Amino acid sequence: MKVEQELPLKEVTLDVIGMTCANCALRIEKGLKKIPGVKDVRVNFAMETAEVDFESSISEENLLDKINSLGYRAVVHEDLEIDGEIQKKEFKKLKVRVIISAVLSLPLLLSMIGHFENNLIFEYLSFIMNPWLQFVLATPIQFWIGASFYKGSFCALRNRGANMDVLVVLGTSAAYFYSVYLTFIFNKTHIHKVTNLYYETSSVLITLILFGKLLEHIVKGKSLKAIQSLVNLQPKKANVIREKEIQEIPLLAILPGDLVLVKPGESIPVDGMIEDGSSTVDESMLTGESIPVEKTISSFVYGGSLNQNGTFKFRASKVGKETLLSGIIRAVREAQGTKAPIQRIADQISEVFVPVIVLISVITLCVWYFWISPSNFSGALEKAIAVLVVACPCALGLATPISVLTGSGKAATMGILFRSAEALEILHKVNTIVFDKTGTLTYGKPVLKSLESLNIPKENDLLTLAASAEQNSEHPLSKAIVESAKKKGLILTIPENFETIPGGGISAIVEGNRILIGTERLFYEKEIELNQELNNLKRVREEEGNTVVHLSVNGIHSAILTLADTVKESTPATIEKLKSLGMEIYMITGDNERTARAISKNCGIEHVLAEVLPEKKAIEIKNLKSSGRVVSMVGDGINDAPALVISDLGIAMGTGTDVAMESSDLVIVNGDLNSIVRAFSISKKTVYNIRQNFFWALLYNTLGIPIAAAGFLAPWIAGGAMALSSVSVVLNALRLQRY
C-alpha cells in the first residue's frame, strides 16, 4: 500500500487591507481553506491579519492571489515598522476621502433645513435646493468616495457572501437612485420640495460611516501601542568591536559572536553575556520588574533593556528573531491572532446577520408602503434604508478580538505572555493550581548544608567520591554537591559507568569504588541495607524542610547528604492572594512526605502531592481534572512539560527551560510568582470587557433595528449611530490599558 508523505508545513502572516466587518474575516478564512495544501487559517479582523499554515507545495503568492480575488489587498507581513507605514498610508487615504466627502456633503446636509417652513436661512440658501446641484454633489460621493463599498459588496456577492458593504450599498444606492429617478423624471424644470429627494441621506451616510472608520482606525492604533512600544525598545544601530575598531552598524547586521559595546543611557541591541564592565540595567519593559538589575561579568543581558549608568562589552549570542524581545513580540502577535472560544458566537451570528437584515428591511418597506402609509413610497423607503444602515455587524466582529488585542498587549508590558486568546479566556475559570516545588515555589538553587557519616574524619573523602560521581548529572541537587566540593578545594576525578536513574538518583564508579547516591526507594531496589542511625538522622533533617539523599560506597550505607532549597520571598504572599481568589492550591514534588510537608507549611500550602516521579506528574494532574476541577499547572523544568500540556492551562516560569515554555499556555517572563496573580486579574478583566462589548453590540442591534423600522430614526442618524457603535466597542476595550 502506498503511503502519502506529508509535506513540511510553512507559516506566514499576511496583512489584509479592506476588511470592513467580521463577515470579511470569515470569508477570507473560508476562501483560503479551499486552497489544497492549506491546513489552518486564523484571520483577525481587529488586527487586520491572516495567519496561514500551509504545505511547502504552494507559495505565498497563491495565498495573496486568493485574497485579492476576494476583493481585498494583502501583503506578506514583514515587521511592525513596515506594518506601521502601510497603516499610515491607508489612514492618510481614508482621511482625504473623509474630508472631501464632508465638504461635498455639507451643502446637502444644509438642504435639510428645507424641511422647516418659514425658515429665514432657507431664503438665503435656496440655491442648494436645486436638484441638479444636489445630483452633482452627491454623485462623486456615491461612486468615487463610496467606491470601496461597491467593490467590497460586489466581491462578497460574487463569492456568495454578504458583509457590511452590502448593507451600506443597498441603503445608499436606494436613496441615491430614488433621488435620481425623481430628479430626471418628475423635476426637470422646477425647484421642488426637499422632502422628495434623498441625496443628503446617501451622501451623509457614506461620510459618517467613513468618519466612523477613521475614528476606529485612530482608537485601534492606541490599542496596538503596547506591542509597538516593545518594538520601539530596539535601537536602530549598535556599536560593535570588529578588528579592534568600534563600528556603528545597523541592528540587523549584528552577528552571533560579535563583541558589542554599550554606553550609559543606550538600549541593549541583542541578547548576550557580559565579558567586560558592569552596570545596572532596566528590564521593566521586558519583565515588568521595575527595579533595575545589577549586571557584571558573566551576567546575561537582553536586547531591548536599557543600560543605565555603566559601560560594558558583551558577546552577542542571540540576534534577530532569536532574541527574548523578538520572542515576546512574536508570542503576543500569535496570541492576538488566535480566536477566543467566545468569538465563535460572533462568527455564527455574523454568518446570517446581513441576509436577515436585508429581509427585515424588505418587510419594513412592504409594511409601511402597503399597510401603515399606503402609496407613500418615499416614507417607506426611508424606513427601509434606516434599517439597512443602523444594523452593525462590525461591533459584534470587534467585540472579542479588540479586547484580546488590548488585554494581551497590556499583559506583555508586565512580563506576562498569553500564548493564545483561549488561554486569556480560560485562566479566569481556573479553580485549582498545582505548583511544582523546585524552581517555582523555591529558587531552584539548592545548597549542600551537610554530609553526615558515622566516621566524621572521612567526611571530606566521602564528599570527594560523591561529587566526582555527580559531575555528569544535570540535576540541581547534583550541581549543589559538586559546587560544595569545589568550594572546599577538593580534587575530583572523572567517573566511569555513570548512570542516571530517573526519580531515584545516580550510580557510578569512582577510583574503583561503586558509588550510589539517591532515595530510600532506590536503596531498597538495589538491596542496600540502610544504617538505622543514619536513617533516623535523615528523618530529623527532612522534618526541618531539607532534602536528604543517601550515599553508599561499595554497597555499604556510608552517609547522608542534606540539601536545602530556599523558598522564594514572594511565595507565601502569592499563595495567600491566590487563596483569597478562591483557588485550591497544591504542591507537587518528588520529595518525600516529611520534607514536602515542611516546605509546604512555609509556603502556606495545605495540599501536597509528594514522592511523585517526573513521569507521574501528568497522571496526578489528570486525576485532579477528573474530579471536575479546572486545573492550572505551574512549572519550569523539562519534566514538567507533560503536566503543563495535560492541564487546562499550563503556566511556565520564564526562568525555566525552553521545553517548559513551549509546552505552556502562559509564560511568566520574570519568574515572579506575583505575576500569576496579575495574570488572573488581567484575564478576568479582559473576559468581562469582552462580555460588555457583546452585550452593548447585541443591545444596540436589538434596539436599533426595531426603532429604525418603526420610523423613529432618520437614515443619516441611523448611519451615524452605526458608525459610532463600533467606535464605542473599541473605546471600551481601551479601558484595559488603564490596568
C-alpha positions in Angstrom: 0.0 0.0 0.0 1.3 3.4 -1.0 1.7 5.8 1.9 1.5 9.5 1.1 4.4 11.5 2.5 3.2 14.6 4.4 4.9 17.7 3.2 6.5 20.0 5.8 4.3 23.0 6.9 5.2 26.6 6.5 3.6 29.5 8.3 3.1 33.1 7.1 1.4 36.2 8.5 -0.4 38.4 5.9 -1.5 42.0 6.4 -5.0 42.3 5.0 -6.3 45.7 3.8 -10.0 46.3 3.2 -11.9 44.2 5.8 -15.0 46.1 7.0 -16.6 43.6 9.3 -16.4 40.1 10.8 -18.0 38.6 7.7 -15.0 39.7 5.7 -12.7 37.8 8.1 -14.9 34.7 7.8 -15.0 34.9 4.1 -11.2 35.2 3.8 -10.8 32.2 6.2 -13.2 30.1 4.1 -11.6 31.2 0.9 -8.0 30.3 2.0 -9.1 27.0 3.4 -10.4 26.0 0.0 -6.8 26.1 -1.4 -5.4 22.5 -1.5 -2.5 22.3 0.9 -3.7 25.0 3.4 -4.0 23.4 6.8 -5.2 26.2 9.0 -6.2 29.8 8.7 -6.6 32.4 11.5 -8.0 35.8 10.4 -8.1 38.6 12.9 -10.5 41.4 12.0 -9.2 43.8 14.7 -5.5 43.4 13.8 -6.3 43.1 10.0 -4.0 40.0 9.7 -4.3 36.4 8.4 -2.0 33.7 9.8 -1.8 30.7 7.4 -0.3 27.2 7.9 0.3 25.6 4.6 2.3 22.9 2.8 5.5 23.8 1.0 4.0 22.7 -2.3 2.1 26.0 -2.5 3.5 29.5 -2.5 2.7 32.7 -0.6 1.7 34.2 -4.0 -1.1 31.7 -4.2 -2.4 32.9 -0.8 -2.1 36.6 -1.8 -3.9 36.0 -5.2 -6.8 34.3 -3.4 -7.3 37.2 -1.0 -7.0 39.6 -3.9 -9.7 37.7 -5.8 -12.0 38.0 -2.8 -11.8 41.8 -3.1 -9.1 42.6 -0.5 -5.5 43.6 -0.7 -2.8 41.5 1.1 0.9 41.7 1.6 3.3 39.5 3.5 3.9 40.8 7.0 7.5 41.9 7.4 7.8 43.7 10.7 5.7 46.1 12.8 7.6 49.2 11.5 6.7 48.3 7.9 3.2 47.5 9.0 3.0 50.9 10.6 4.0 52.6 7.3 1.3 50.7 5.4 -1.3 51.6 8.1 -0.2 55.3 7.9 -0.7 55.3 4.1 -4.1 53.7 4.4 -5.1 56.2 7.2 -4.0 59.1 5.0 -6.1 57.9 2.1 -9.1 57.4 4.3 -8.6 60.9 5.9 -8.6 62.5 2.5 -11.7 60.6 1.5 -13.5 61.7 4.6 -12.5 65.4 4.2 -13.6 65.5 0.5 -16.8 63.7 1.4 -17.6 66.0 4.3 -17.0 69.1 2.1 -19.4 67.8 -0.6 -21.9 66.6 1.9 -22.2 69.9 3.9 -24.4 71.7 1.3 -26.6 68.6 1.1 -26.8 68.5 4.8 -27.8 72.2 4.9 -30.5 71.4 2.3 -32.3 69.5 5.1 -33.4 72.9 6.5 -35.9 72.9 3.7 -37.9 70.6 5.9 -38.7 73.5 8.1 -41.2 76.1 6.8 -40.8 79.8 7.2 -37.1 79.4 7.8 -35.2 82.6 7.2 -32.0 80.8 6.5 -33.8 78.9 3.7 -34.3 82.2 1.8 -30.5 82.7 1.6 -29.7 79.1 0.8 -32.5 78.3 -1.6 -29.9 77.6 -4.3 -28.8 74.4 -2.6 -32.3 73.0 -3.1 -31.7 72.8 -6.8 -31.9 69.0 -7.7 -29.2 69.3 -10.3 -26.7 70.8 -7.8 -27.5 68.1 -5.3 -27.0 65.5 -8.1 -23.6 67.0 -8.9 -22.5 67.0 -5.3 -23.9 63.5 -4.4 -22.6 61.6 -7.4 -18.9 61.7 -6.7 -19.6 60.8 -3.1 -21.6 57.8 -4.2 -19.3 56.4 -6.8 -15.9 57.7 -6.1 -15.7 58.2 -2.3 -18.0 55.2 -1.8 -16.3 53.0 -4.5 -14.8 50.8 -1.8 -18.3 49.8 -0.6 -19.3 48.8 -4.1 -16.2 46.9 -4.7 -16.5 45.1 -1.3 -20.1 44.2 -1.9 -19.5 43.0 -5.4 -16.8 40.7 -4.3 -18.8 39.5 -1.4 -21.9 38.7 -3.5 -19.7 37.1 -6.2 -18.3 34.7 -3.6 -21.9 34.0 -2.3 -21.4 36.0 0.9 -22.6 39.2 2.4 -21.0 41.8 4.6 -21.4 45.3 5.9 -20.6 46.7 2.5 -23.7 45.1 1.1 -25.9 46.8 3.7 -24.2 50.2 3.0 -24.5 49.8 -0.8 -28.2 48.7 -0.6 -29.1 51.6 1.7 -27.2 54.4 0.0 -28.0 53.2 -3.5 -31.7 53.1 -2.8 -31.6 56.7 -1.5 -29.4 57.9 -4.4 -31.1 56.2 -7.3 -34.6 57.0 -6.0 -33.5 60.7 -5.9 -32.0 60.4 -9.4 -35.3 59.0 -10.6 -37.2 61.9 -9.1 -34.7 64.4 -10.4 -34.8 63.3 -14.0 -38.4 62.1 -14.3 -40.5 64.4 -12.2 -38.5 67.5 -11.5 -36.8 68.6 -14.7 -37.8 72.2 -14.7 -38.6 73.5 -11.3 -37.4 73.7 -7.7 -39.2 71.1 -5.6 -39.7 70.3 -2.0 -36.6 68.8 -0.5 -38.7 66.0 1.1 -38.9 64.4 -2.3 -35.1 63.9 -2.5 -32.7 61.8 -0.5 -29.3 62.9 -1.9 -28.3 64.1 1.6 -29.2 60.7 3.0 -26.9 58.7 0.8 -24.1 61.3 1.0 -24.2 61.9 4.7 -24.4 58.1 5.3 -21.2 57.4 3.4 -19.5 60.4 5.1 -20.5 59.3 8.6 -19.6 55.6 8.0 -16.1 56.6 6.7 -15.7 59.0 9.6 -16.5 56.2 12.0 -13.9 54.0 10.2 -11.4 56.9 10.7 -12.2 57.1 14.4 -12.0 53.3 14.7 -8.6 53.4 13.0 -7.3 56.0 15.5 -8.6 54.2 18.5 -7.4 50.8 17.3 -3.9 52.3 16.8 -3.9 53.2 20.5 -4.8 49.6 21.4 -1.7 48.5 19.4 0.6 50.8 21.3 1.6 48.1 23.8 3.2 45.9 21.2 4.5 48.9 19.3 6.3 50.1 22.4 8.1 46.7 22.6 9.3 47.1 19.0 10.5 50.6 19.8 12.8 49.2 22.5 15.2 48.0 19.9 17.8 50.6 18.8 18.2 51.1 15.1 22.1 50.9 15.4 24.7 49.4 17.7 28.4 49.8 18.4 30.3 46.6 17.6 34.0 46.0 18.1 35.5 44.3 14.9 39.2 44.2 14.1 39.9 46.2 17.3 37.8 49.1 16.0 34.4 50.4 17.1 32.0 50.3 14.2 28.4 51.6 14.2 26.3 49.1 12.3 22.6 48.6 11.8 20.8 46.3 14.3 20.2 43.6 11.7 23.9 43.4 10.8 24.9 42.1 14.3 26.0 38.5 14.1 26.3 35.9 16.9 29.8 36.1 18.4 30.1 39.9 17.8 31.5 41.9 20.7 29.1 44.8 21.4 29.8 48.0 23.3 27.0 49.6 25.3 27.3 53.0 26.8 25.3 54.7 29.6 21.7 55.5 28.5 21.8 53.2 25.5 19.4 50.4 24.7 21.0 47.0 24.5 20.6 45.8 20.9 20.6 41.9 21.2 21.0 39.1 23.8 24.4 38.1 25.1 26.8 37.7 28.0 28.9 40.5 29.5 32.7 40.0 29.1 34.0 43.3 30.4 32.5 46.0 32.7 29.4 46.3 34.8 26.2 48.4 35.1 22.6 48.4 36.2 20.0 47.6 33.6 16.3 48.5 33.4 14.5 45.4 32.2 11.0 46.6 33.2 9.6 46.7 29.6 10.6 43.0 29.2 9.8 41.5 32.6 7.5 44.0 34.3 10.1 44.3 37.1 10.6 47.9 37.9 13.8 47.6 40.0 17.0 47.9 37.9 19.1 44.7 37.8 22.8 44.7 38.6 24.9 43.2 35.7 28.5 42.1 36.0 30.9 39.9 34.1 29.1 36.6 33.1 25.7 38.2 33.5 23.2 37.8 30.7 21.7 40.9 29.1 18.7 41.1 26.9 18.0 43.2 23.7 15.6 46.0 24.4 16.5 46.6 28.0 18.0 50.0 28.9 21.6 50.4 30.2 21.6 52.9 33.0 25.0 54.1 34.4 27.9 51.9 33.3 29.8 50.9 30.2 30.2 47.3 29.3 31.1 44.9 26.4 29.1 41.8 25.8 29.3 38.8 23.4 26.2 38.6 21.2 24.6 35.1 21.4 21.0 35.6 20.1 20.2 38.1 17.4 17.3 39.0 15.1 14.3 36.8 15.6 16.1 34.7 18.3 16.2 37.4 21.0 13.9 37.3 24.0 12.3 40.6 22.9 11.5 39.2 19.4 10.1 36.1 21.1 7.8 38.2 23.3 6.6 40.2 20.3 6.0 37.0 18.3 4.1 35.4 21.2 1.9 38.5 21.6 1.1 38.7 17.9 0.3 35.0 17.8 -2.0 35.3 20.8 -3.7 38.3 19.3 -4.1 36.4 16.0 -5.9 33.5 17.6 -9.7 33.3 18.4 -11.1 33.0 21.9 -13.9 30.4 22.2 -16.5 33.1 22.8 -15.6 34.5 19.3 -17.4 31.5 17.8 -20.7 33.0 18.9 -19.9 36.2 17.0 -18.9 34.2 13.9 -22.2 32.3 13.9 -24.2 35.5 14.2 -22.2 37.2 11.5 -22.8 34.5 9.0 -26.6 35.1 9.0 -26.6 38.7 10.1 -26.7 40.5 6.7 -29.3 38.3 5.0 -31.6 38.7 8.0 -31.2 42.5 8.0 -31.9 42.7 4.3 -35.1 40.6 4.9 -36.2 42.8 7.7 -35.6 45.9 5.5 -37.8 44.5 2.7 -40.5 43.6 5.2 -40.3 47.1 6.6 -40.7 48.6 3.2 -43.7 46.5 2.4 -45.4 47.0 5.7 -45.1 50.8 5.5 -46.0 51.1 1.8 -48.9 48.6 1.7 -50.3 48.9 5.2 -49.2 51.7 7.5 -48.9 54.5 4.9 -50.3 53.3 1.6 -48.8 55.0 -1.5 -46.2 56.9 0.4 -43.2 55.2 -1.2 -40.7 57.9 -0.1 -41.6 57.4 3.6 -41.5 53.6 3.3 -38.1 53.7 1.5 -36.7 56.0 4.3 -37.6 53.5 7.0 -36.2 50.6 5.0 -32.9 52.4 4.4 -32.7 53.3 8.1 -32.9 49.5 8.9 -30.2 48.7 6.5 -27.7 51.3 7.8 -28.4 51.1 11.5 -27.5 47.4 11.6 -23.9 46.9 12.6 -22.1 43.6 12.3 -18.8 45.5 12.9 -19.4 45.9 16.6 -20.0 42.2 17.0 -17.0 41.3 15.0 -14.7 43.6 17.0 -16.1 42.7 20.4 -13.7 39.8 21.1 -10.5 40.5 19.1 -10.1 44.1 20.2 -10.3 43.2 23.8 -7.9 40.3 23.4 -5.5 42.6 21.5 -5.6 45.2 24.2 -5.5 42.8 27.2 -2.7 40.6 25.9 -0.7 43.7 24.8 -1.0 45.2 28.3 0.0 41.8 29.9 3.1 41.7 27.7 4.3 45.0 29.1 4.1 43.4 32.6 6.1 40.4 31.6 3.1 38.1 31.2 2.8 36.3 27.9 -0.5 34.7 26.9 0.2 32.2 24.1 -3.4 32.3 22.8 -6.7 34.1 23.1 -8.1 30.8 24.5 -5.6 31.0 27.4 -6.7 34.5 28.2 -10.3 33.4 28.4 -9.7 30.1 30.3 -7.5 31.4 33.0 -10.3 33.2 34.9 -12.1 29.8 35.1 -9.3 28.0 36.9 -10.1 27.0 40.4 -7.2 24.7 41.2 -3.4 25.5 40.8 -0.7 22.9 41.1 2.8 24.3 41.8 5.9 22.3 41.0 8.2 22.9 44.0 11.8 23.2 42.6 12.4 26.4 40.7 8.8 27.6 41.1 8.0 27.9 44.8 11.7 27.8 45.6 14.7 29.4 43.8 15.7 26.1 42.4 19.3 26.5 43.5 19.8 24.1 46.4 22.9 24.2 48.5 24.6 21.3 50.4 24.2 22.0 54.1 26.0 19.0 55.4 27.4 15.5 54.8 26.9 13.3 57.9 28.5 9.9 58.4 29.4 7.6 61.2 33.1 8.2 60.5 33.5 12.0 60.8 37.2 12.3 59.8 36.4 10.7 56.5 33.6 13.1 55.5 35.7 15.0 53.0 36.8 11.8 51.4 33.2 10.8 51.1 32.2 14.2 49.7 35.0 13.8 47.1 33.6 10.5 46.0 30.0 11.8 45.9 30.9 15.0 44.0 33.1 13.0 41.5 30.2 10.7 40.8 27.7 13.6 40.4 29.8 15.5 37.9 27.9 14.2 34.8 24.5 14.9 36.2 22.4 18.0 35.4 20.1 17.7 38.4 20.1 20.7 40.7 21.0 18.6 43.7 23.9 17.1 41.9 25.2 20.5 40.9 24.9 21.6 44.6 27.0 18.7 45.7 29.7 19.3 43.1 29.8 23.1 43.8 30.2 22.4 47.6 33.2 20.1 47.0 34.8 22.7 44.7 34.4 25.4 47.2 36.3 23.3 49.7 39.1 22.8 47.2 38.6 19.1 46.9 40.1 17.4 43.8 37.5 15.5 41.8 38.1 12.6 39.4 36.3 11.6 36.3 33.6 8.9 37.0 33.2 5.7 35.0 30.0 3.8 34.1 27.9 6.8 35.1 24.1 6.1 35.1 21.1 8.4 35.9 18.2 6.6 37.5 15.1 8.7 36.8 13.4 9.7 40.0 15.9 7.7 42.0 19.5 9.0 41.8 22.8 8.1 40.1 25.4 5.4 40.1 29.0 5.5 39.0 32.5 4.0 39.5 34.9 6.4 41.1 38.5 5.3 41.6 37.3 1.7 41.6 34.6 2.3 44.2 30.9 1.6 43.4 29.0 4.8 44.3 25.3 5.0 44.6 23.5 8.3 45.6 19.8 8.6 45.8 16.5 8.0 47.5 15.5 5.5 50.1 13.4 3.7 47.5 16.5 3.3 45.3 18.4 1.8 48.1 15.7 -0.8 48.7 15.6 -1.6 45.0 19.4 -2.1 45.0 19.1 -4.2 48.2 21.4 -1.9 50.1 20.8 -2.1 53.9 20.2 1.3 55.4 22.1 2.2 58.6 19.4 2.8 61.2 21.2 5.7 62.9 21.8 7.5 59.6 18.2 6.8 58.6 16.8 8.3 61.8 19.0 11.3 61.3 17.6 11.6 57.8 14.1 11.9 59.1 15.0 14.6 61.5 16.6 16.7 58.7 13.6 16.1 56.5 11.2 17.4 59.2 13.3 20.6 59.1 12.3 21.0 55.5 15.5 19.7 53.9 16.0 17.3 51.0 18.2 14.3 52.1 19.8 11.7 49.9 21.7 8.6 50.8 25.3 7.7 49.8 26.6 4.2 49.6 30.2 3.1 48.8 30.7 -0.4 47.6 27.3 -1.5 48.8 27.6 0.0 52.3 25.4 2.8 53.5 28.1 5.4 54.4 26.5 8.8 54.7 23.5 11.1 54.2 23.7 14.4 52.3 21.4 17.2 53.5 20.5 19.9 50.9 18.2 22.9 51.2 16.4 25.0 48.6 15.2 28.4 49.8 11.6 29.3 49.4 11.1 32.4 47.3 10.3 35.5 49.3 7.2 36.2 47.2 5.8 32.7 47.6 3.8 32.9 50.9 2.2 36.2 49.9 1.3 35.0 46.4 -0.2 31.8 47.8 -2.3 33.8 50.2 -3.6 36.1 47.4 -4.5 33.1 45.2 -6.4 31.6 48.1 -8.3 34.8 48.6 -9.4 34.5 44.9 -10.9 31.1 45.8 -8.1 28.9 44.4 -7.3 25.5 45.8 -3.5 25.2 45.9 -1.4 22.0 45.6 2.3 21.5 45.7 3.8 18.6 43.7 7.3 17.3 44.3 9.5 14.3 44.2 10.5 14.9 47.8 9.3 12.5 50.4 6.2 13.3 52.5 8.1 14.8 55.5 10.3 17.2 53.5 7.3 18.2 51.3 5.1 18.9 54.3 7.7 21.1 56.0 8.3 23.1 52.8 4.5 23.4 52.0 3.9 24.7 55.5 6.5 27.5 54.9 4.7 28.3 51.7 1.2 28.3 53.2 0.0 25.3 51.1 -2.2 22.6 52.7 -2.5 20.1 49.8 0.7 18.2 49.0 1.4 15.6 46.3 4.7 14.1 47.5 7.1 11.4 46.1 5.7 11.9 42.6 8.1 10.7 39.9 8.6 13.0 36.9 6.6 10.8 34.6 3.7 10.6 37.1 3.1 14.3 37.4 0.8 14.3 34.4 -1.2 11.5 35.9 -1.8 13.5 39.1 -3.0 16.5 37.1 -5.3 14.2 35.1 -6.7 12.8 38.4 -7.5 16.3 39.7 -9.2 17.2 36.4 -11.3 14.1 36.5 -12.9 15.3 39.8 -14.4 18.3 38.0 -11.7 20.9 38.7 -10.3 23.4 36.2 -6.6 22.8 36.8 -3.6 25.0 36.1 -0.1 23.6 36.4 2.8 25.9 37.2 6.3 24.6 36.4 9.7 25.4 34.9 11.5 22.2 34.1 11.7 19.6 31.2 10.0 17.1 33.5 7.0 19.5 34.0 6.2 19.6 30.2 3.8 16.7 30.1 1.9 18.0 33.1 1.8 21.5 31.6 0.3 20.1 28.4 -2.4 18.0 30.1 -3.5 20.7 32.5 -6.4 23.0 31.4 -3.8 25.9 31.4 -0.1 25.4 31.7 1.9 28.2 33.2 5.7 28.3 32.7 8.1 30.4 34.7 10.4 32.4 32.4 13.4 31.3 34.4 12.9 27.7 33.3 13.6 25.6 30.2 12.6 26.2 26.7 10.7 22.9 26.6 8.5 24.0 29.6 7.8 27.4 27.9 6.9 25.7 24.6 4.5 23.4 26.4 2.7 26.1 28.3 -0.2 28.4 27.6 1.1 31.3 29.7 4.7 32.4 30.3 5.7 34.5 33.3 8.8 36.1 31.8 10.3 37.4 35.0 9.7 34.3 37.0 7.9 36.3 39.7 5.0 34.4 41.3 3.1 37.7 41.9 2.7 38.0 38.2 0.4 34.9 38.3 -2.0 36.9 40.4 -1.8 39.8 38.0 -2.4 37.4 35.1 -5.6 36.2 36.8 -6.7 39.8 37.2 -6.0 40.6 33.5 -7.8 37.5 32.4 -10.9 38.3 34.5 -11.0 42.0 33.3 -10.5 41.0 29.7 -13.3 38.4 29.7 -15.6 40.9 31.5 -14.7 43.5 28.9 -15.5 41.1 26.0 -18.9 40.3 27.6 -19.6 44.1 27.9 -18.7 44.5 24.3 -21.0 41.7 23.3 -23.8 43.0 25.5 -23.7 46.5 24.0 -23.2 45.3 20.4 -26.2 43.0 20.7 -28.3 45.5 22.7 -27.5 48.2 20.0 -28.7 46.0 17.2 -31.6 44.5 19.1 -33.0 48.0 19.9 -31.7 50.0 16.9 -33.3 47.8 14.2 -36.9 47.9 15.5 -36.6 51.6 16.3 -35.5 52.3 12.7 -38.2 50.0 11.3 -40.8 51.9 13.4 -39.7 55.2 11.7 -38.1 56.9 14.7 -34.7 57.2 13.1 -33.8 59.2 10.1 -31.4 57.2 7.8 -28.5 59.7 8.4 -28.9 59.4 12.2 -29.0 55.6 11.9 -25.8 55.7 9.9 -24.1 57.8 12.4 -25.2 55.5 15.2 -23.9 52.5 13.3 -20.5 54.2 12.8 -20.2 55.1 16.5 -21.3 51.7 17.7 -18.0 50.0 16.6 -16.0 53.0 17.9 -17.6 52.6 21.3 -16.6 48.9 21.4 -13.0 49.8 20.7 -13.1 52.6 23.3 -14.4 50.2 25.9 -11.6 47.8 25.2 -9.0 50.6 25.6 -10.0 50.8 29.3 -7.9 47.7 29.8 -4.8 49.8 29.2 -5.5 51.6 32.5 -4.8 48.3 34.5 
